[in-house]
Amino acid sequence: MVTTKRYDYVPIDQVQEHPLIANHRELNTAKVAHYQEDIQKNGLLEPLVVWERKAREYFLVGGFHRIAAIRRIRATNPGWYDRVDVRVVTGDLEEIRALNLKLNADRLDAKISDYFDTILFLNNAGWSVERIGTFLDKSEGWVEDILRYVPGMDPRVRALLAADKLSWAKAKQVCRRVLAAAPGDERRVADAALRELTGEAKPEPVYVLTPKVAHKRLARQVAKDPKATYTVSGEDLLSLLAVLAGKGKGGDEAEQHLERVRRIFPSLVE
C-alpha cells in the first residue's frame, strides 16, 4: 500500500530517476521555463514526491518539470537548491508506478495511451481490474478494454492515439477487426482498417458472392437441370454484378441488390 512516510528536506543529488518510473509525456520546455521563473521568485511551493526504496535511496515519482526547472536554476546559480523539499512515499514498485501515473494524469490532460503500459504492468503484477480502476479513478469497463485490446494492438494504432489522430472508440474498432481476422491475416486487416479510418481508402468490399463461387454453384445447378431457364431484367443483372463486385452488405442499396439476387438467382446465394 502506498503511504506517505514523512516530509523531508534532502540533498537534490540524492533524488534519482528510476528506469520504470518516468514522466508520461516529454518535458514541455515552456512549462519548465514557467516553473524556473516561479521557483526563483517564490521558492519551491510544492514538494517533489519521491519513493524511498530503501533508507536514503530516493527515486522521483512526481515533479519532473519542477526538478528540471531547479536543475536549470542550479546551472547558473551554484549552491542554490542543494537541498529540496520532498514528500517521501513507500510502497511496492507496482504501487509506485500507479501513483506516478496518477500524479501525471491529475496534472495533465492525460491521453488514454498514457495509461497503457502502467495498467498492463499492474495487471501482470496481480492487481485486479477493480483495484486498478479504484486507484486510478477509472471504471472497471475502461480498464478491461485496455487489457483486452492493448496487448495485441498494432503499433500504428497506438501512435495515432498518442498523437490525438485517432479516438479510442475508433482504435477499438480496428482492434476488434484484427482480433476477428483469420490467423495470418491480421496485418492485412489492420492495414485496410487504418486506411479507412485515416481516409486513405474506401472500405474494402464485402464479398457475399465471388465470380468463382458463382460459377461453381451455377455449374452445379445446370448439372441438375440442364434445361432450366431464367427470366431476368436489366435491374436483376445490375444487382448480380453489384453483389459480385462486393456490394452485398453495408447499406440499404447493397442489401436491396443482395435480396434481388437471392430472389432471382436462388442457387447462387446461400
BAFI-729211 format. One line per field, with one value per residue (C-alpha): x, y, z; residue in three letters. Coordinates in steps of 0.02 Angstrom, whole numbers, plus 32768, in hexadecimal, padded with zeros to 4 digits. Layout:
BEGIN
x	[X, ...]
y	[Y, ...]
z	[Z, ...]
rest	[ALA, ...]
END
This chain:
BEGIN
x	[8000, 8042, 805C, 80AB, 813A, 816E, 8195, 824F, 82D5, 8355, 83EF, 83B3, 8440, 83F2, 8352, 8367, 82F9, 82C3, 82BE, 820B, 81C9, 81C5, 8164, 80DC, 80F9, 8193, 81C3, 816F, 81F8, 817D, 813C, 81ED, 8215, 8176, 81A8, 8259, 821A, 819B, 8214, 8298, 8217, 81AF, 8212, 81DC, 812B, 80FC, 8173, 81B1, 816B, 81F3, 81F0, 8265, 828A, 8303, 834B, 8385, 8370, 82F6, 82A4, 823C, 8182, 8133, 817B, 81DE, 81C3, 81ED, 8290, 82C1, 82A2, 830B, 839A, 8393, 839B, 842F, 848C, 8499, 8492, 850C, 84D8, 8420, 83A7, 842C, 839E, 82E6, 8241, 81FC, 8167, 81AF, 813D, 8153, 8104, 8125, 8167, 80BE, 8068, 80E8, 80D3, 8018, 8032, 80A9, 8025, 7F9D, 8005, 802A, 7F75, 7F38, 7FAA, 7F96, 7F09, 7F3D, 7F21, 7EE6, 7F89, 7FE5, 7F93, 7FBA, 8064, 803D, 7F96, 7FE4, 8070, 7FF5, 7F8F, 802B, 8057, 7FB4, 7F48, 7E90, 7E2D, 7DCA, 7E68, 7EB5, 7E15, 7DFF, 7EB2, 7EAC, 7DF9, 7DC1, 7D34, 7D52, 7D12, 7D91, 7E1E, 7DDD, 7DDC, 7E94, 7EC0, 7E5C, 7E9C, 7F47, 7FB3, 7F97, 7F7E, 7FD2, 805E, 8018, 7F72, 7FCB, 8031, 7F94, 7F42, 7FD9, 7FD8, 7F1E, 7EFD, 7E8C, 7E04, 7E01, 7D5A, 7DA3, 7E41, 7DD6, 7D7D, 7E24, 7E55, 7DB1, 7DC6, 7E77, 7E43, 7DBA, 7E32, 7E67, 7F14, 7F99, 7F21, 7F31, 7FAA, 7F40, 7EA4, 7EFF, 7F42, 7E94, 7E43, 7EC5, 7EB3, 7DF9, 7E08, 7E8D, 7E2C, 7EAD, 7E37, 7D80, 7D45, 7D78, 7CEF, 7C92, 7C86, 7BE5, 7BFD, 7C99, 7CA0, 7CF7, 7C72, 7BE6, 7C2F, 7C3D, 7B8A, 7B3F, 7B9D, 7B56, 7AA6, 7AB9, 7AF4, 7A55, 79E1, 7A36, 7997, 796D, 7953, 7956, 78F1, 7951, 7948, 79D2, 79BC, 79D3, 7A78, 7AAF, 7A8F, 7AEF, 7B85, 7B7C, 7B81, 7C11, 7C6D, 7C61, 7BCB, 7B5F, 7B68, 7B7C, 7AE3, 7A2F, 7A5D, 7AD7, 7A57, 79D8, 7A53, 7A71, 79B8, 7994, 7A1E, 79DB, 792F, 795F, 79F7, 79CF, 7A57, 7AE3, 7AD3, 7AC1]
y	[8000, 80AD, 8116, 81BF, 8198, 824A, 82F5, 8318, 838E, 8329, 8349, 835A, 82EB, 825B, 8265, 81E7, 81B0, 80FB, 80AA, 806D, 810F, 81A1, 8237, 81FA, 8285, 82DA, 836E, 840D, 8490, 851F, 84CF, 84B5, 856D, 85A1, 853A, 857E, 8631, 8608, 85A5, 862D, 86AD, 864F, 85B2, 84FD, 850D, 8456, 83CB, 8348, 8299, 8215, 815A, 811D, 806D, 8056, 80CD, 816F, 812A, 819E, 818E, 8219, 81F0, 829B, 8343, 8323, 83D2, 8422, 83C3, 83EE, 84A5, 8498, 844B, 84DE, 8556, 84FA, 84FF, 85BC, 85CE, 8555, 8529, 854F, 84C4, 844C, 8404, 83F9, 83D9, 832C, 82C1, 8215, 8182, 80C7, 8033, 7FA9, 7FD3, 7FB4, 8026, 80AE, 80A0, 80B3, 814B, 8194, 8181, 81C8, 8262, 827F, 8265, 82DD, 8366, 8346, 8332, 827C, 8213, 8161, 8125, 816F, 80E8, 8050, 8017, 8034, 7FD9, 7F44, 7F47, 7F4A, 7EBE, 7E53, 7E79, 7E2A, 7EC5, 7EA4, 7F0D, 7F54, 7F87, 7FDA, 8039, 8072, 80B0, 810F, 814C, 80EF, 8075, 7FBA, 7FB6, 803A, 7FD4, 7F32, 7F80, 7FAE, 7F00, 7EB3, 7F1C, 7F64, 7EC6, 7E9F, 7F51, 7F81, 7FFE, 8075, 807C, 80A5, 812D, 817C, 817A, 81CD, 8253, 8275, 823E, 81AF, 819E, 810F, 80D5, 80C8, 8077, 7FF0, 7FD7, 7FB0, 7F3D, 7EDD, 7EC2, 7E84, 7E0E, 7DC7, 7DAE, 7D01, 7CCB, 7D19, 7D9B, 7E17, 7E8D, 7E9D, 7EBE, 7F42, 7F96, 7F9E, 7FDE, 8067, 809F, 80B1, 8110, 8187, 81A9, 815B, 80DB, 80AD, 8018, 7F72, 7F16, 7E90, 7DFE, 7D9D, 7D49, 7D3D, 7D13, 7C6F, 7C38, 7C74, 7C0B, 7B72, 7B81, 7BA4, 7B11, 7AA1, 7AE1, 7AC7, 7A16, 79F5, 7A47, 7A6C, 7AB2, 7B2E, 7BE1, 7C89, 7D24, 7DBC, 7E77, 7EF6, 7F21, 7E6A, 7E63, 7F07, 7EC0, 7E21, 7E86, 7EF4, 7E5C, 7E10, 7EB6, 7EAA, 7F19, 7E98, 7EE5, 7F8D, 7FF6, 7FF7, 7FF6, 7F66, 7F01, 7F20, 7EDC, 7E43, 7E23, 7E30, 7DB3, 7D3A, 7D45, 7D38, 7CC8, 7C5C, 7BDD, 7C5E, 7CA8, 7C36]
z	[8000, 7FD4, 806F, 8091, 8106, 812E, 80E6, 80DC, 809E, 803D, 7FCF, 7F1C, 7EDF, 7F3E, 7ED6, 7E49, 7DB8, 7DB0, 7D02, 7D1F, 7D6A, 7CF2, 7CB9, 7C44, 7BC6, 7B84, 7BEE, 7BB4, 7BA6, 7BBD, 7C5C, 7C9D, 7C7A, 7CD7, 7D6F, 7D66, 7D72, 7DF8, 7E66, 7E59, 7E8E, 7F0F, 7F3B, 7F28, 7F69, 7F4B, 7F7E, 7F06, 7F20, 7F36, 7F55, 7FDE, 7FA3, 8032, 80B2, 8060, 7FAF, 7F58, 7EAD, 7E61, 7E52, 7E38, 7E09, 7D69, 7D24, 7DCC, 7DE1, 7D2E, 7D59, 7DF8, 7D95, 7D1D, 7DB0, 7DFC, 7D56, 7D61, 7E1D, 7E71, 7F22, 7F08, 7F35, 7F71, 7FD8, 7FA9, 8000, 7FDE, 800C, 802E, 7FFF, 8012, 7FBB, 7F3E, 7E91, 7E3E, 7EBD, 7EA0, 7DE3, 7DFA, 7E69, 7DE8, 7D60, 7DD0, 7DFA, 7D42, 7D0F, 7D93, 7D4F, 7C95, 7C1B, 7C1B, 7B7F, 7B8F, 7B41, 7BD8, 7C43, 7BD8, 7C18, 7CCF, 7CC8, 7C71, 7CF1, 7D82, 7D37, 7D21, 7DD6, 7E0D, 7E27, 7E08, 7D8C, 7E1E, 7E7B, 7DE3, 7DBD, 7E70, 7E7F, 7DDB, 7DEF, 7D54, 7D32, 7D2C, 7C79, 7C46, 7C91, 7C44, 7B96, 7BA9, 7BE3, 7B54, 7AC3, 7AED, 7AF7, 7A3E, 7A03, 7960, 7989, 7907, 7963, 7A04, 79AF, 7967, 7A13, 7A63, 79DB, 79F2, 793F, 796F, 79F2, 7A6E, 7A26, 7977, 79B7, 7A07, 7960, 790E, 799C, 7992, 78D8, 78F0, 797C, 790C, 7878, 7842, 787F, 7811, 77CD, 785C, 7806, 7769, 77D1, 7839, 779B, 774E, 77EE, 7803, 774F, 7769, 780C, 77CC, 772C, 76BB, 7672, 7668, 76CE, 7684, 7624, 7684, 760D, 762A, 7582, 7517, 745C, 7484, 74FF, 748C, 73FD, 746C, 74AE, 7403, 73B8, 7440, 741D, 7361, 7380, 73E2, 7363, 72BC, 726E, 72F7, 72BC, 7315, 72EA, 7326, 7311, 7300, 73B8, 73E4, 7386, 73D5, 7482, 7457, 741C, 74B8, 752A, 74C7, 74DB, 7598, 75B8, 760C, 76BA, 770D, 76E4, 76A7, 75EF, 7606, 7666, 75DC, 755B, 75C6, 75E3, 7527, 74FF, 7583, 7534, 747C, 748C, 7525, 74FD, 74FF, 75AD, 7643]
rest	[MET, VAL, THR, THR, LYS, ARG, TYR, ASP, TYR, VAL, PRO, ILE, ASP, GLN, VAL, GLN, GLU, HIS, PRO, LEU, ILE, ALA, ASN, HIS, ARG, GLU, LEU, ASN, THR, ALA, LYS, VAL, ALA, HIS, TYR, GLN, GLU, ASP, ILE, GLN, LYS, ASN, GLY, LEU, LEU, GLU, PRO, LEU, VAL, VAL, TRP, GLU, ARG, LYS, ALA, ARG, GLU, TYR, PHE, LEU, VAL, GLY, GLY, PHE, HIS, ARG, ILE, ALA, ALA, ILE, ARG, ARG, ILE, ARG, ALA, THR, ASN, PRO, GLY, TRP, TYR, ASP, ARG, VAL, ASP, VAL, ARG, VAL, VAL, THR, GLY, ASP, LEU, GLU, GLU, ILE, ARG, ALA, LEU, ASN, LEU, LYS, LEU, ASN, ALA, ASP, ARG, LEU, ASP, ALA, LYS, ILE, SER, ASP, TYR, PHE, ASP, THR, ILE, LEU, PHE, LEU, ASN, ASN, ALA, GLY, TRP, SER, VAL, GLU, ARG, ILE, GLY, THR, PHE, LEU, ASP, LYS, SER, GLU, GLY, TRP, VAL, GLU, ASP, ILE, LEU, ARG, TYR, VAL, PRO, GLY, MET, ASP, PRO, ARG, VAL, ARG, ALA, LEU, LEU, ALA, ALA, ASP, LYS, LEU, SER, TRP, ALA, LYS, ALA, LYS, GLN, VAL, CYS, ARG, ARG, VAL, LEU, ALA, ALA, ALA, PRO, GLY, ASP, GLU, ARG, ARG, VAL, ALA, ASP, ALA, ALA, LEU, ARG, GLU, LEU, THR, GLY, GLU, ALA, LYS, PRO, GLU, PRO, VAL, TYR, VAL, LEU, THR, PRO, LYS, VAL, ALA, HIS, LYS, ARG, LEU, ALA, ARG, GLN, VAL, ALA, LYS, ASP, PRO, LYS, ALA, THR, TYR, THR, VAL, SER, GLY, GLU, ASP, LEU, LEU, SER, LEU, LEU, ALA, VAL, LEU, ALA, GLY, LYS, GLY, LYS, GLY, GLY, ASP, GLU, ALA, GLU, GLN, HIS, LEU, GLU, ARG, VAL, ARG, ARG, ILE, PHE, PRO, SER, LEU, VAL, GLU]
END
